[in-house]
Amino acid sequence: MKNRVLTCIPAALIALSACGGPDTDERAAEVPPPTIEESAPRVPADGAAPVLPEEPAETSATPSNADCTVMSADGFCNVTFGMTETEVRDAYEGELIGDMTENTSCYYLRTGEDNYNVLFMIAEGTMQRIDIRDASVSSNAGAAVGMPLDEVEALYDTTSRTPNKYNADIEVLKVELGDGVFGIFEEGEDGTVRAWRYGVEPAVSYVEGCA
């Protein structure tokens, strides 16, 4: 009789263990989420402010002159004033037409065989001026071809006007951009800007360009 009781006890324990396993696993899986107090950053014992994780700093993906629809005093479409012809070709996002065989001391690089809407002037070995006739390109101040000259003038702090060399009835607006860079806006007969350019002296003031 004693032998039968002793042999039943282990079997009963095994049965209880087998039945209790799943319940134990389920209770472990049902652990409640931490409360607001538990998840809040803990203040150090010395009373110092809690240290929070640093958020990644916002960075600019491209330089200020990389936008091929906006020109700044630095340059345009990755091209900056002072670059050599080789550097301009390497920096520009596309093919450029033109070379010094046109004029060894001053010549233009254009964005297409018959495209004269965006021109990079190479003078005395470096890029010194960018001419714009494309209405889709604006200055970083907001000026563009087709705008009234008065509106363009209001966008800049330091400006001056002179009569057009070939037509005294229309004017040329010159603006100071800093660091030796200037902007020149040519007025058309309708009172709006017909062309404009940014560059350094003396190249920016050449009325006939490289002619």
C-alpha positions in Angstrom: 0.0 0.0 0.0 2.8 2.4 0.8 4.5 1.6 -2.4 1.5 2.6 -4.4 1.2 6.0 -2.7 4.9 6.9 -3.2 4.7 6.0 -6.9 1.6 8.2 -7.4 3.2 11.4 -5.9 5.8 11.9 -8.7 3.1 11.4 -11.3 0.8 14.0 -9.7 3.6 16.5 -9.5 4.5 15.9 -13.2 0.9 16.4 -14.1 0.7 19.7 -12.2 3.9 20.9 -13.8 2.6 20.1 -17.2 -0.6 21.9 -16.7 1.0 24.9 -15.1 3.5 25.6 -17.9 1.3 27.3 -20.5 -0.4 29.4 -17.8 2.9 30.6 -16.6 4.0 31.5 -20.1 0.8 33.4 -20.8 1.1 35.4 -17.5 4.6 36.3 -18.5 3.5 37.5 -21.9 0.8 39.6 -20.3 3.2 42.0 -18.4 1.5 45.5 -18.5 3.4 48.3 -20.2 5.4 50.7 -18.0 3.5 53.6 -16.5 4.2 57.2 -17.3 6.2 57.5 -14.2 8.3 54.4 -15.0 9.0 55.6 -18.6 9.9 59.2 -17.8 13.6 60.2 -17.7 14.9 59.8 -14.1 16.4 62.8 -12.4 19.8 62.1 -11.0 20.2 62.1 -7.2 22.2 65.3 -7.1 19.2 67.2 -8.6 20.8 67.8 -12.0 18.6 68.0 -15.1 17.9 64.7 -16.7 20.0 63.9 -19.8 17.8 63.3 -22.8 18.9 61.7 -26.1 20.2 64.2 -28.6 18.3 64.6 -31.8 20.3 64.6 -35.0 21.1 68.1 -36.2 19.5 69.3 -39.4 22.0 69.5 -42.2 21.8 71.0 -45.7 22.1 68.3 -48.3 23.5 70.7 -50.9 25.4 73.9 -51.0 23.6 77.2 -51.3 24.4 77.5 -55.1 23.5 74.0 -56.0 19.9 74.8 -57.0 19.8 75.2 -60.8 16.8 77.5 -60.7 18.2 80.0 -58.2 21.4 82.1 -58.4 23.2 83.5 -55.3 26.2 85.7 -54.8 28.2 82.5 -54.5 27.3 81.3 -58.0 24.8 79.0 -59.7 24.2 75.3 -60.2 27.3 74.2 -58.3 29.5 76.7 -60.2 31.2 79.4 -58.0 32.9 82.6 -59.0 36.7 82.2 -59.3 36.6 78.6 -60.7 38.8 77.7 -63.6 37.1 76.3 -66.8 38.0 72.8 -65.8 36.5 73.3 -62.4 33.3 74.8 -63.9 32.9 71.8 -66.2 33.4 69.4 -63.4 31.0 71.2 -61.1 28.1 71.9 -63.5 25.4 69.2 -63.7 25.5 68.8 -67.5 27.4 69.5 -70.6 28.8 73.0 -71.4 29.6 74.2 -74.9 32.4 76.6 -75.7 36.1 77.1 -75.1 39.0 79.6 -75.4 39.3 79.1 -79.1 36.5 81.7 -79.4 38.6 84.3 -77.5 41.6 83.4 -75.4 41.1 86.1 -72.8 37.3 86.1 -72.5 34.7 83.6 -73.7 31.4 82.0 -72.6 30.4 78.5 -71.7 26.8 77.9 -72.6 24.4 75.1 -71.6 23.5 74.1 -75.1 24.7 74.5 -78.7 22.1 77.2 -79.4 21.1 78.0 -75.8 22.2 81.5 -74.6 19.8 81.7 -71.7 22.4 80.7 -69.1 26.1 81.7 -69.8 29.2 81.3 -67.7 31.9 83.9 -68.6 35.5 82.8 -68.4 37.7 85.9 -68.2 41.4 85.9 -67.6 41.3 82.2 -66.7 38.5 82.1 -64.2 34.7 82.2 -64.1 33.8 85.8 -63.3 30.2 86.3 -64.5 26.9 84.5 -65.1 24.3 85.9 -67.5 20.7 84.9 -67.2 17.9 85.3 -69.9 15.8 82.4 -68.7 12.6 83.5 -66.8 12.6 80.2 -64.9 15.8 81.2 -63.1 15.6 83.7 -60.2 18.0 85.4 -57.9 17.9 84.2 -54.2 16.4 87.6 -53.5 13.5 86.8 -55.9 14.4 88.8 -59.0 13.8 87.3 -62.4 13.3 88.1 -66.1 9.9 89.7 -66.7 9.7 91.5 -63.4 9.3 95.3 -63.3 12.6 97.0 -62.7 11.1 98.9 -59.7 10.1 95.7 -58.0 13.6 94.2 -58.5 15.2 97.3 -57.0 13.0 97.0 -53.9 14.5 93.5 -53.3 18.0 94.9 -52.7 19.5 97.2 -50.1 22.3 99.0 -52.1 21.4 99.9 -55.7 22.1 102.5 -58.4 20.6 103.2 -61.8 22.3 104.4 -65.0 20.9 105.0 -68.5 21.2 102.2 -71.0 24.3 102.7 -73.2 22.2 102.4 -76.4 18.9 103.7 -75.3 18.7 106.6 -72.7 14.9 106.0 -72.2 15.6 102.7 -70.4 17.8 102.0 -67.4 20.3 99.5 -66.0 20.1 98.6 -62.3 23.2 97.7 -60.4 23.1 96.1 -57.0 25.8 95.3 -54.4 25.8 91.8 -53.1 28.9 91.9 -50.9 32.4 90.2 -51.2 33.0 92.0 -54.5 30.0 90.5 -56.3 27.5 92.7 -58.1 24.2 92.2 -59.9 23.2 94.0 -63.0 19.6 94.1 -64.3 18.8 95.4 -67.8 15.5 97.0 -68.4 13.5 96.4 -71.5 11.4 98.9 -73.3 8.3 97.6 -71.5 9.8 98.5 -68.1 10.6 94.9 -67.1 13.9 93.1 -66.8 15.0 91.5 -70.0 18.3 90.0 -68.8 20.4 90.1 -65.7 23.8 88.9 -64.4 25.8 88.4 -61.3 29.6 88.7 -61.3 32.8 90.5 -60.2 34.4 93.6 -61.6 35.3 94.4 -64.3 33.6 91.5 -66.1 30.2 92.1 -64.7 30.1 95.6 -66.1 31.1 94.6 -69.7 28.2 96.0 -71.7 28.9 93.8 -74.8 30.0 90.8 -72.8 33.1 89.3 -74.3 32.7 91.2 -77.6 
